[in-house]
Amino acid sequence: MKRRYKLILVAGARPNFMKIAPLMRALENHPTIEPVLVHTGQHYDEEMSELFFSQLDIPKPDINLEVGSASHVVQTARIMERFEKVCLDIQPDMVMVVGDVNSAAACTLVASKLDIKTAHYEAGLRSNDRSMPEEINRIVTDSICEYFFTTSKDANENLMWEGKAVGHIFLVGNLMIDTLIRLQELAGDERRLTQIFPWITERQGPYVLVTLHRPSNVDDSEMLVSIMEALQRIAQKLPMIFPVHPQTRLRISEKGKLYLIDPVGYIEFLALQKNATVVITDSGGIQEETTFLGIPCLTVRDNTERPITVWEGTNKLGPSEFCVGDSVSGGQSTVAAYWAHSYCRLYGKR
């Protein structure tokens, strides 16, 4: 009987789950590969994490490291310490990480030090902005990984420019979009929207969907105030829905038609995206999802590691410097004027 190769798949936080789900389905009952799903537990909300596993039909993790929230350094150290014990116990043939969260860099480093082969899905993405923790994770992970699975040609080019062997780079496409396609029919059920926010289906009107989580946007109080002032001005013209992290919610208030709601599950959020007039975000994955869905997206960042969403998609960058210091008629910040000019005119199109 042929030996089955042990492959550890690492999931760290919600953005990873949409990428892990298709892999776990593909490896179910595989004749030569035995997948071992390790959840590092770095996501702050365990209940929400379990909801994502359920909705995406991901099997219960074989191992949960339960590292919890902490600073980037402390969290990375905890993951490394606990993951080393897992690798020594399981003795895998390969460790595969996905995305750019702390778990990806930490687990790749552990596996490399233990002389275990490593692979990175979503390799090669670069924003060239080292002030982003995710960019550091991408660079560290790819610098020591052996095999690279990419989602776009520019990622291949980045890896080759960095000296990676062409034979170890594989352009495989976007697993997150595979998940979106599989579940978008469920997300299209109007009952989903009614459950989240009844007035959406009652009014059948346009609205803006907002997500913000980057430290540069939500941890800097001056920047957060500027962004919220801009959003509140736009909310006077277009209703705005903002699923917001509890910590961020403590620092902001609802004004105009700016509705703050608790974080929602994957299917519910996909329903909100599919029906939005425009999405304002600083998330990498949402840039890709809105591009696939054809929903206009404004990314509140100076740069993106997913430039294909700008070149060939619906995404536009809204540089953060627009938030500070400048003004236009009526005392609005430039970012408010930029957003209003670019997107509020869509009001009559939905």
C-alpha positions, 0 to 999 in steps of 0.5 A: 500500500502506498504511503500517504504524504502528510500535508499540514494546512495552516489557517490563521484568521478569517481571510484564510478560511475562504482559501482553505475551504476549496483545498480541504474539499479537493483533498478529501479522501485523496489517495496519496495526501493526508491533510492535517488542518491546523488552526492557529486561532489568531482570530480575535472572535472564536464564535465568528471563526466557528461560524465561518468554518460552518458556512464554508463547510470546512471540517473541524480543525485537527489541531487548534493552537488557540493563540488568541489576540496579542501584539504582532510580535507576541502573537507570532512568537506564540504561534511559533512555539506551539506550532513547533510542537505540532510539527515534531509530533506529526512529522509532516512531509510539507507545511502549506500556508495561505495568505499574509497573516502572522500565522503564515510567516510564523509557521513557515519559519518553524517548518524551515528551521525543522527542515520541512518542505514549505509551500505558500498559496497567494505567494508573490503579492507585493504592496512595496509598503513595509509599514504594513505588517502583512507586507512584512509577512509576505516578504518573510514567508516567500524569502524562505519558502520552497514552492509558490502558488500564485493568483496573478501574473504580476505575482509570478514576476515579483517572485522571479525578480526576487530570484525564485526558481521558475520551476517552483512557481505555479500560477493556479488562480484564486481560491477565494473566488472559487469559494465566492462562486460556490456560495453566491447563490446562497448569498443571493437569497434576499432573506439573508439581507432581511435578517441582517438589515431589514430596511435594505429589502424594504426600500430596495434602495442603493447603499454603500458597504464599508469595511475598515481594519488596517491599523493605519486607518483605525488605530490612528485617532486623527486618521480615523476621525478624518475618515469617519467625517468623510463617511458621515458626509457621504451618508447624508446622500447614500445610506452606509452600512459598516460591519465594525470591529468592537474595538473600533466601534468604541471610538466612533458613533452613528450619524446621518445614515451611517449604520454600524452593525456587528461583524457578520458571517461570510454568506451574509457579508457576501450578500451585502457585497452583491447588493451594494452600490459601492464598497469602501474598504481597506481589505485585500480580499474584498478588492478581489471579490468586488472585482469579480462581482463587478461592484465599484470599490474604493480602497482606502490605501495609498497602495495595493498588493493586488494591482490587477484589481485596479488594472483590470477590475473595478477597484480605485485607490483613495490615498490616505493623504486625502484625509489630512490637511486639505480642504475644498468648498464647504470645508469638506476634506478632500477624501469626502469630495473624492468619494462623493464625486466618484460614487454618489452619482451612482445613486440613480443607477440602482 
